[in-house]
Amino acid sequence: MTDGNGPGAPTELSVSYIKSSQFRVVSAQGAYGGFAPRGHFALTVFSERSAIPQETILQVDPITKTGTETVTKTRAGIVRELEVCLMLDKQSLIELHRWIGQHLDALKKLEEDGYAAR
């Protein structure tokens, strides 16, 4: 049995990316998380928005058939809607940190060259 680093170890591998049936794009304005009981790091991303009404009353004018809506029940403040939680082991967390760092360095270089991120 080899350890994968010997003379017969491959020097190149083909990697295919396939979207799962649950794949989706989410907008993330922030993250929340920490270490889970078994040592994995839980990274939950959230989108942030104003609270939407939970209940309204619609007064309908019988002549014009138009309505005036009044909010009767809503949450206070803002809502952070938790989108997805990534459970990362130590090596995955290290690799994610490295990968994000590389992209931040590239963005800094672009900004120095006059690129305006939005």
C-alpha positions as a LaTeX table, in Angstrom:
\begin{tabular}{lrrr}
\hline
Residue & $x$ (\AA) & $y$ (\AA) & $z$ (\AA) \\
\hline
Met1 & 0.00 & 0.00 & 0.00 \\
Thr2 & 1.35 & 3.45 & $-0.86$ \\
Asp3 & 0.77 & 6.70 & 0.98 \\
Gly4 & $-0.06$ & 8.56 & $-2.25$ \\
Asn5 & 3.22 & 10.46 & $-2.23$ \\
Gly6 & 5.50 & 7.81 & $-3.70$ \\
Pro7 & 6.95 & 7.59 & $-7.20$ \\
Gly8 & 3.73 & 6.08 & $-8.61$ \\
Ala9 & 1.48 & 8.87 & $-7.25$ \\
Pro10 & $-0.38$ & 10.87 & $-9.93$ \\
Thr11 & 0.94 & 14.35 & $-10.68$ \\
Glu12 & $-2.31$ & 15.49 & $-12.28$ \\
Leu13 & $-5.96$ & 14.70 & $-11.64$ \\
Ser14 & $-9.06$ & 15.66 & $-13.57$ \\
Val15 & $-11.77$ & 17.23 & $-11.38$ \\
Ser16 & $-15.40$ & 17.44 & $-12.52$ \\
Tyr17 & $-17.88$ & 19.86 & $-10.97$ \\
Ile18 & $-21.51$ & 18.69 & $-10.91$ \\
Lys19 & $-24.32$ & 20.71 & $-9.32$ \\
Ser20 & $-26.46$ & 18.72 & $-6.91$ \\
Ser21 & $-30.24$ & 18.88 & $-7.16$ \\
Gln22 & $-30.15$ & 21.15 & $-4.09$ \\
Phe23 & $-27.64$ & 23.63 & $-5.54$ \\
Arg24 & $-28.72$ & 27.26 & $-5.39$ \\
Val25 & $-27.20$ & 30.71 & $-5.36$ \\
Val26 & $-27.70$ & 32.69 & $-2.17$ \\
Ser27 & $-26.92$ & 36.28 & $-1.32$ \\
Ala28 & $-24.88$ & 36.61 & 1.86 \\
Gln29 & $-24.44$ & 39.86 & 3.76 \\
Gly30 & $-22.81$ & 38.18 & 6.73 \\
Ala31 & $-21.95$ & 34.99 & 8.55 \\
Tyr32 & $-22.42$ & 33.51 & 11.98 \\
Gly33 & $-20.90$ & 30.42 & 13.50 \\
Gly34 & $-18.33$ & 28.74 & 15.66 \\
Phe35 & $-17.10$ & 25.34 & 16.66 \\
Ala36 & $-19.60$ & 22.50 & 16.93 \\
Pro37 & $-19.35$ & 19.91 & 19.74 \\
Arg38 & $-17.39$ & 17.42 & 17.60 \\
Gly39 & $-14.80$ & 19.96 & 16.50 \\
His40 & $-16.13$ & 20.97 & 13.10 \\
Phe41 & $-16.53$ & 24.65 & 12.36 \\
Ala42 & $-20.12$ & 25.69 & 11.58 \\
Leu43 & $-20.23$ & 28.64 & 9.14 \\
Thr44 & $-23.79$ & 29.87 & 8.58 \\
Val45 & $-24.32$ & 32.62 & 6.02 \\
Phe46 & $-27.30$ & 34.94 & 6.18 \\
Ser47 & $-29.07$ & 37.51 & 4.06 \\
Glu48 & $-30.27$ & 40.65 & 5.76 \\
Arg49 & $-33.48$ & 42.55 & 5.06 \\
Ser50 & $-36.16$ & 44.68 & 6.63 \\
Ala51 & $-38.90$ & 42.79 & 8.40 \\
Ile52 & $-41.95$ & 42.10 & 6.25 \\
Pro53 & $-45.47$ & 42.25 & 7.66 \\
Gln54 & $-46.79$ & 39.12 & 9.32 \\
Glu55 & $-50.38$ & 40.32 & 9.08 \\
Thr56 & $-52.25$ & 43.16 & 7.40 \\
Ile57 & $-55.84$ & 44.36 & 7.06 \\
Leu58 & $-57.08$ & 45.37 & 3.63 \\
Gln59 & $-59.94$ & 47.89 & 3.62 \\
Val60 & $-61.70$ & 47.60 & 0.23 \\
Asp61 & $-63.69$ & 50.52 & $-1.13$ \\
Pro62 & $-66.96$ & 49.01 & $-2.46$ \\
Ile63 & $-67.25$ & 51.59 & $-5.24$ \\
Thr64 & $-63.70$ & 51.76 & $-6.60$ \\
Lys65 & $-62.81$ & 48.20 & $-5.61$ \\
Thr66 & $-59.40$ & 49.50 & $-4.50$ \\
Gly67 & $-57.92$ & 48.82 & $-1.12$ \\
Thr68 & $-55.92$ & 50.45 & 1.61 \\
Glu69 & $-53.63$ & 48.10 & 3.45 \\
Thr70 & $-52.68$ & 48.56 & 7.10 \\
Val71 & $-49.96$ & 46.54 & 8.80 \\
Thr72 & $-51.27$ & 45.06 & 12.05 \\
Lys73 & $-48.47$ & 42.67 & 13.00 \\
Thr74 & $-44.76$ & 42.74 & 12.13 \\
Arg75 & $-41.36$ & 42.03 & 13.63 \\
Ala76 & $-39.28$ & 44.89 & 14.94 \\
Gly77 & $-35.84$ & 45.66 & 13.55 \\
Ile78 & $-34.13$ & 43.72 & 10.79 \\
Val79 & $-34.30$ & 40.07 & 9.82 \\
Arg80 & $-31.27$ & 37.89 & 9.25 \\
Glu81 & $-32.46$ & 34.96 & 7.22 \\
Leu82 & $-30.12$ & 31.99 & 7.65 \\
Glu83 & $-29.47$ & 30.56 & 4.20 \\
Val84 & $-27.02$ & 27.67 & 4.54 \\
Cys85 & $-24.60$ & 26.22 & 7.09 \\
Leu86 & $-21.23$ & 24.83 & 6.04 \\
Met87 & $-19.70$ & 22.26 & 8.41 \\
Leu88 & $-15.93$ & 22.42 & 7.94 \\
Asp89 & $-13.22$ & 20.22 & 9.40 \\
Lys90 & $-9.88$ & 21.80 & 10.31 \\
Gln91 & $-8.22$ & 21.21 & 6.92 \\
Ser92 & $-11.24$ & 22.55 & 5.02 \\
Leu93 & $-11.29$ & 25.64 & 7.23 \\
Ile94 & $-7.58$ & 26.22 & 6.54 \\
Glu95 & $-8.11$ & 25.83 & 2.79 \\
Leu96 & $-11.12$ & 28.16 & 2.80 \\
His97 & $-9.10$ & 30.75 & 4.71 \\
Arg98 & $-6.26$ & 30.47 & 2.19 \\
Trp99 & $-8.63$ & 30.66 & $-0.80$ \\
Ile100 & $-10.48$ & 33.72 & 0.53 \\
Gly101 & $-7.13$ & 35.36 & 1.33 \\
Gln102 & $-5.96$ & 34.85 & $-2.26$ \\
His103 & $-9.12$ & 36.46 & $-3.60$ \\
Leu104 & $-8.85$ & 39.39 & $-1.18$ \\
Asp105 & $-5.25$ & 39.93 & $-2.31$ \\
Ala106 & $-6.38$ & 39.86 & $-5.96$ \\
Leu107 & $-9.17$ & 42.35 & $-5.21$ \\
Lys108 & $-6.74$ & 44.67 & $-3.43$ \\
Lys109 & $-4.49$ & 44.59 & $-6.53$ \\
Leu110 & $-7.46$ & 45.33 & $-8.81$ \\
Glu111 & $-8.49$ & 48.25 & $-6.61$ \\
Glu112 & $-4.92$ & 49.61 & $-6.68$ \\
Asp113 & $-5.18$ & 49.46 & $-10.48$ \\
Gly114 & $-8.40$ & 51.52 & $-10.44$ \\
Tyr115 & $-11.08$ & 48.81 & $-10.32$ \\
Ala116 & $-14.09$ & 49.82 & $-8.20$ \\
Ala117 & $-15.78$ & 46.84 & $-6.55$ \\
Arg118 & $-19.56$ & 47.07 & $-6.12$ \\
\hline
\end{tabular}
